[in-house]
C-alpha cells in the first residue's frame, strides 16, 4: 500500500470556484455537486480552498440584530476570496497515498488539491478517497505491499 500514487486515486474532474465568485453562488455549487471542499483557482492555478465550514462561519449567528434583508444584502456581497483559506496545502500526482494521508492527518484537513509542477490543478484527493482505498485494501482489491 506504500507505493500507491495519488494520481491513481484522486478525482480528476474537479469543481472549482474563482476568487471573485459570490460566496452564495459557491455554496450553491457545492450543494448541487454534493461536495464539502472546493479548490479556488485563478488562471488554472490553485490560490485557495473553500469548505462548507467556511461558508457556515461566514453566515451570521442567530443572535444577530440584522433583519433578513440586511443579512441577505451582506451575504450577497461576500466573495469566495474573503472567506477561503489562501494558505492551502497541496500535493503532487506522483506523491504516495501515504504522503497524502499523512498531510491530511497532520494538518487536520479534509482535502488536498493535486497540482502539477506549475501549480495547475489536476485533481483533488480527500479523506473520503483515503477511506475508499482502505476499504479496497480490506477487500483485497489493492496489493498488500508493506
C-alpha positions in Angstrom: 0.0 0.0 0.0 3.0 2.3 0.5 3.5 2.6 -3.3 0.0 3.7 -4.3 0.1 7.0 -6.0 -2.2 10.0 -5.7 -2.8 10.2 -9.4 -4.4 6.7 -9.4 -7.0 7.6 -6.6 -7.6 11.3 -7.0 -10.7 12.8 -8.5 -9.6 14.5 -11.8 -12.9 16.2 -12.7 -12.8 18.9 -10.0 -15.5 21.5 -9.4 -13.7 24.8 -8.7 -14.5 28.4 -7.7 -12.9 31.6 -8.7 -11.8 34.1 -6.0 -14.4 36.7 -7.2 -17.3 34.3 -7.2 -20.0 35.3 -4.8 -20.0 33.1 -1.7 -23.6 32.2 -2.1 -23.0 31.0 -5.6 -20.1 28.9 -4.4 -22.2 27.4 -1.7 -25.0 26.6 -4.2 -22.3 24.9 -6.4 -21.1 22.9 -3.5 -24.6 21.8 -2.5 -25.6 20.9 -6.1 -22.4 18.8 -6.6 -22.6 17.3 -3.1 -19.1 18.3 -2.2 -17.7 19.7 1.0 -14.5 21.3 -0.3 -13.8 23.2 -3.4 -10.4 24.5 -4.7 -10.3 28.1 -5.7 -8.4 28.7 -8.9 -7.3 31.7 -10.9 -5.9 31.0 -14.4 -5.8 27.3 -13.6 -3.6 27.9 -10.5 -4.7 27.0 -7.0 -5.0 30.1 -4.9 -7.1 28.7 -2.1 -9.8 26.3 -0.9 -13.3 26.9 0.4 -15.2 24.5 2.6 -18.8 24.2 3.8 -17.4 25.1 7.2 -16.0 28.4 5.8 -19.5 29.2 4.4 -21.2 28.4 7.8 -18.7 30.6 9.7 -19.4 33.5 7.3 -23.1 33.3 8.0 -24.5 35.4 10.8 -25.4 33.8 14.1 -29.0 33.5 15.3 -28.2 36.3 17.8 -27.8 38.9 15.1 -29.8 42.1 15.3 -29.9 42.4 11.5 -33.1 41.8 9.7 -33.4 39.2 6.9 -33.0 41.8 4.1 -29.8 43.2 5.7 -28.4 39.7 6.1 -29.2 38.8 2.5 -27.6 42.0 1.2 -24.4 41.4 3.2 -24.2 37.8 2.2 -24.7 38.6 -1.5 -21.7 41.0 -1.4 -19.4 38.4 0.2 -16.9 36.8 -2.2 -15.0 33.5 -2.1 -11.7 35.3 -1.6 -13.0 36.8 1.6 -13.7 33.5 3.3 -11.4 31.0 1.6 -8.2 29.5 3.1 -5.4 31.1 1.0 -2.6 29.1 2.5 -3.7 25.8 1.0 -1.7 22.6 1.4 -1.3 20.8 -1.9 0.2 17.5 -3.2 1.6 16.3 -6.5 0.0 13.5 -8.6 3.1 11.3 -8.2 3.2 11.5 -4.4 2.2 8.5 -2.5 -1.1 7.9 -0.8 0.9 7.5 2.5 2.2 11.1 2.0 -1.4 12.3 1.3 -2.8 10.6 4.3 0.0 12.0 6.5 -0.6 15.5 5.3 -4.3 15.3 5.8 -3.9 13.9 9.3 -1.0 16.1 10.5 -2.7 19.3 9.1 -6.2 18.3 10.3 -7.7 19.0 6.9 -10.0 17.0 4.7 -8.7 17.6 1.2 -5.6 18.2 -0.8 -5.8 19.9 -4.2 -3.5 17.9 -6.5 -1.2 20.2 -8.6 1.4 19.8 -11.2 4.9 21.5 -11.1 3.4 24.8 -12.3 0.7 24.8 -9.5 -2.0 23.9 -12.1 -4.9 22.0 -10.6 -5.1 18.4 -11.9 -7.3 16.8 -9.3 -8.2 16.6 -5.6 -7.8 13.8 -3.0 -9.9 13.8 0.1 -10.2 11.9 3.3 -13.1 10.0 1.7 -10.7 8.8 -1.0 -8.3 7.6 1.7 -11.2 5.6 3.2 -12.1 4.2 -0.2 -8.5 3.0 -0.6 -8.6 1.5 2.9 -11.8 -0.4 2.2 -10.4 -1.6 -1.1 -7.3 -2.8 0.8 -9.5 -4.6 3.4 -11.4 -6.2 0.5 -8.0 -7.2 -1.0 -8.6 -5.2 -4.2 -5.3 -3.4 -3.6 -2.0 -5.1 -3.2 -0.9 -5.6 0.4 2.7 -4.3 -0.1 4.1 -3.1 3.2 
